[in-house]
Amino acid sequence: MLLFPILKCCQHGVPRELSLGSRAQFCCGFFVILILGNFWFLAVLYLVWLYLDWETPCAGGRRSQWVRSWTVWKYFREYFPIQLIKTSDLNPNHNYLFGFHPHGVLVAGAFGNFCTGPSFKNLFPGLTPYLHIMPIWFSCPFFREYIMSAGMVSASKESVSYVLNNEGGGHASIIVIGGAEESLNAHPGSLTLNVLNRKGFIKMALKHGAHLVPVFSFGENELFKQVANPKGSWLRNVQEKLQKIMGFALPLFHARGVFQYSFGLIPFRQPIHTVVGSPIPVKRNLNPTTEEIEQLHAVYLQELRKLFEEHKGNYGIPEHKTLIFE
């Protein structure tokens, strides 16, 4: 997962966007200052803590309702605004795996709906959401505590298994299926999803008997403009090579400024409607065959397309436009 809206500040009523990367850089810089300064012993104590606490992001994390309820998140959600739409009841006696689409540049809808505020709890009582992100973010000193407090956990297999193994049900793993690669397609109006070869989440759902729930976030790709990078172009080739090396993509995006609307890094004020679809029942199968995985994957894609077609008219998408699976 590439960039993420972790903290929004309001200046003259306009939220200022800070990415996962910039926040992580700040925390790492602060840690270096501790090591090189007179407070090196604090850095040593934290390293001991880090060693002892290393597996926590793969074991459900350490959420803080206080952090998730900060007033700043209210301004963040209202800026776009962000809204969570329910289409079906979800029985809290089951565990669920939510497939979130599309990635966009910053995955603002996933963060706003599943890591902040009361919307999810009010719409789906009895369920606890866990947003899975790239494991690399949890190796950053101090920053890891911050993102875990918001309810984020590692996207490793061990982490997803931990969440979905809850015997009494009531857990919801949220995975951004398209991943970093899909962020390179996050142009306004784009409906291309990197999902055809993404089948690991299907296998996880089968192994744990977690019901699959397609989620489509309308407006996610409208927050930024991106430098043209069609497949085969030199820019796209460089971006894909860097992604393979670093593990995350680097889309060249821009939007608006604080006092002008022509250029800047503040996202455009476009509504985001995150629609949660109906659950796809999944029977537990500890050793699913390739054929069984393919079959459930096809059903998931069918339900995802159905969800999009049923709701696209409500959010300004022309009738002739449809999802493109890659």
N, C-alpha and C positions, 0 to 999 in steps of 0.2 A: 504494500500500500504506500503510495508515494507521499503526498502532502496531506496534511490533515488540519482542520481548523480547531486547534486546541484552546487558544485563548483569544477572546475578543475584547478589545478595549473600546470604549465609546468616547469619541472626541467630537464635540459639537454635534452629537447625535449620529455620527457615522462610525460604524465598527471598523477597527483596524485589524487586518488579517495577519496572523503569524502562523507559519507552517510548523509541522513536526520538526523539520530540519533545523529551522532557525531556533526553535526552543531547545532542541537537543544541543546545538552548538553553544548556546548560552550556558546551559548546565555543565557541559564538558569544560568550557572555558573557566567557569567558576571553580570547578574541581581542580583544574590545573593551578589556579591562583592559590588555592588552599595548600596544595603540595609544595609550591615554591615559596610560599609566604610563612609567616610566623605561626599559622594554624595548621601546619602539616599533620599534627597529631589527630586533628579532626578527620582529615582525609584518610589516615590509616584506620581509624575507628570505622569509618564508612566502608572501607574496603573489606574489613572483617564482616560487617553487616551484609555487604553485597555477596560475599562468599556463602554465608549462612542462609541467605534469602534468595539465592539464585534461581531456584525452581518454582518460586511463587507464581510468576507469570504463566506457568504451565499447569498450575494447580488452582485455578479459579481466580487468581489475582487477589487484590485487596482493595475493594471498592470503598468509597466514603460517600455516604448520602449527603453529607455536608458539602463536599466539593461538587457533587452532581447537582446540588440545589443552589449554587451560587447565582446571585442576581444577574451577573454578567451574561449568563447563558440565556436568560430571558430576552435580553437585548439582542443577543446573537440570533435567536430564533425569529424574533420579530423583524429583524432587518430585511430578510429576504421576502416574505416570511417562510418559515418551514412548518409544514403540517403533516401529521401522520393520519392516514386514512385506513380504517378497518373495513374489511369486506366479509369477514366470517369470524365466529367465535373460535377460540383456541382453548381446548380443555387443558387445564393446568396439571392434570394427572399424567400428561405425556411430556416428553422432551421434543424439541423442535430444532431443525436446522434451517435457518432463513438464508436464501440465496439473494444477495443484494445486487441490483443492477440499476444503472451503469456505474462504473467507478467515478467518472468525471475527473476533474483535476484534483479536487480536495475532499471528495466523499462527504460533503457538508450535510447531506440528508441523513446519512447513517449516524454521524456524530450527534447532530442535533436531536434526533429522535430516540436514539438508543443509549446515549451517554449523558443526557441532560434532561431536566424537567420531568413533569408528572404524566405526560401524554401516554407513554407506553404502559405505565402501571395502571392508569385509569381505563385504557381500552382493553388491556389484557391482564386482568387481575390474577395474581397467583403465579405469573411468569417473571423470571429474572433474565434480562438480556445480557449477553456477553459479546462484545464486539472484538473480533479477532483481527490483529494487525501483525505486520512483519516482526519476527523475533528480534531482529537487529536493534529495534528501538529500546528493548529492555536491557541492553548492555550499557546504556548511557547512564552514568551516575546522576542521581537525584531525579533526572527526568523520568526514569522508570517508575518512581513512586508517584509522580504526578499523573501519568497516564493510567496507571493501575487504579488510582483513586477515582477516575472517571468511569471505570468499569471495563477498561480494555484489557485484553489478555493476548497471549501469543497465538499465532496462527499455525503453530506446529501440530502435528498429528497427536502428540501426547496431550496438548492443551485441549484440542477439540474433543478428544476421547474423555478427558476428565469432566468436561462440562456435560457431555451427553450421557455419561455413566450414572447420573443422579437417579437413584432407585425410585424415589418418589415422584419423579417428573418435575415439571415446573421450570426447566432450564431452556433457554433459547440461544443457540449459537448463531451469531450473525457473521457470515463470510461474504466478502466482496469478491464474487466469483471471477470477474475479469482480471483482477489484480493490476499490477503496475503496467503491464503491457496495454491494457485497455485505456489507460489515461492518455496514451498517444493518439487515440481516436476521439478525444473529448472536445470536439468542435461544436459550436452552436448548430442545432438541427441534426446532429449525427445520431443515428439509431443503430450503430454497429456494436455488437456485443461479442467479446471473445469468450465463447462458451462451448463451442463444439468439441474441443479437446480437453475441456475441464471436467473431469469425471471423478476426481479424488473425493469430492464432497458427496457424491452419490454413494461411493463405496463406504464412506464413514457413516452415512445415514443408514445404510443396510446393516452394517455391523452392529449398530447400536439401536436399531429399530426406531430411529428418530424420524418423525414426520417432516417431510419437506414442505417448505413454504416459499413460493416465489415472491419477490418484492421488487417493484419497479418504482424508481424515484424520478418522477416527471420534473423536468427543469434542471436536473443535475448538470447537464452539459451546457447550460446556457449562462453559467456564471462567469466564464472567461472566454476570451478569444485566444486562439492559438496560432502560432506561425504555421503556415501551410507546410505539411509534412506527409504528402501522399506516399503510399508504399512504393519502394523502389527509388525514392529521391535520396540524395546524398545526406540530407538532414535526418531522414527516417532511419537510414542505415547506421548513422553515427549514434542516434538515440538507442537503437536496438542493441548495438554492440556495447554501449555503456551500461545498458540495463543488464545484460548478461554478466558483465564484470562486477557491477556494484549491487545488483539485486533489486534495484528500483529504477524507474524511468525518470527522465528529465524533460517534460514537456515545456516548450518555450511559450509561456502564456502572458497575457496582460489583460487589463480590464479598465478600471476607472481610478481617479485620484480622490483625494479628500475634498477638494474644492472645485474640481473640474471633472468632466465625464469622458474626456478623450483618451487619456492614458494613465495607467497606474497599476498597482497590484491589489487594490481593493476589489472584491468581486462585485459584479453588477447586481443590482437589486432586483432579482428575478425570483418569483415564487417557486418553492420546491414542495411538491406534493408526493410524499412517499406512501405508495399504496401497498398494503400487505394483503396478499392473496389468500385463497383457501388452502388448507393443508392437504397434502398428498399422503394418504396413509402408507406407512412402510412397515413391513413385518421384519423382525430381527432375523438376520442371516449372517452368522459369524464368518462364513466362507463363501461369499457370493461369487458366482462365475462371471466371466466376461460378458456372457450373453445376458445375464440378469442385470448387470450394471448398465449395459447398453439399453436394455428395455426400459429401465427406470429413468435413465437419462432422457430418452425420447419422450416419455410421459412428462417429465419436468419441463422440457422445452415447449411441449404442446401447451401446458398450463401457463407457462410464462407468456407465450404469445397470446393466449386467450385473455390473460389479465390485461395485457397492453391494449389489445383491440377493444376490450369492453370499456376502457377508461380514457383512451387517447382523446376522444372528442371533448371530454370535460376540461382538458388542459391545453387546448389550442393546437393539437397536432392534426394536420389535414387527413382526410379519410383515405387518400391514396398512399399515404406513408405507412410503412410497416417495419418491424424489426429485421435486422440483417444479422444472422448468426455466422460467426467465423471460427 
